[in-house]
């Protein structure tokens, strides 16, 4: 981990705070230590813990700065405008097209992907899918690491896919674990094929027609969210 460096006080006339290049905090919070958690009231029956030591910035749809607490409370109150139940959220998120539509609707209401990614830090969901973060906020469910979702999805591959397809999907899941759900967007398929096989013709030699490749890429995603 890269740490912030502070020269000796006697070398500075007015020492300034130097933020850690990794966690953006001073003092550095990269190494796990005591955390200051804040309880956010969502309703009379529901509360949520957020990490008050995480440095984040939120704005409402008018561009006015908001506190972390205000952002979480506002999102919780707006959730019925986007989905009515856990099952509806799962179905929307399992399909790349409806997932894109949901993210666009969220962004229109001021919840851009970047803002939701900031929210991920507050709830210690760095290694989880944004789906889990939304479910955690909406229904207080435990978040699942992306690596665990990928491992479960792989257990179902042999029932459905050829060895060449399994190899391709293993690659996709590796990108998903490292980067996140944006790697599963429909418009990322071409880039992923070139990254894996160097060219589209070479990919088709391994995986079949363009339609079959697309069906494989989009079809397996539901298995991540069962």
Protein Blocks (a to p, Z undefined) as FASTA:
>chain_A
ZZdddddfklpfbdcddddfklopacdfkbgcddddddddfbfmbccdddfkbccddddf
kopacdfklmmmmmmmmmmmmogbfklmmmmmmpmklmmmmmmmmmmnopafklmmmmmm
mnopmmpcfklmmmmmmnopacddfklmmmmmmmmmmmmmcfklmmmmmmmmmmmmmnom
klmpfklmmmmmmmmnopaklmmmmnopfklmmmmmmmmmmmmmZZ
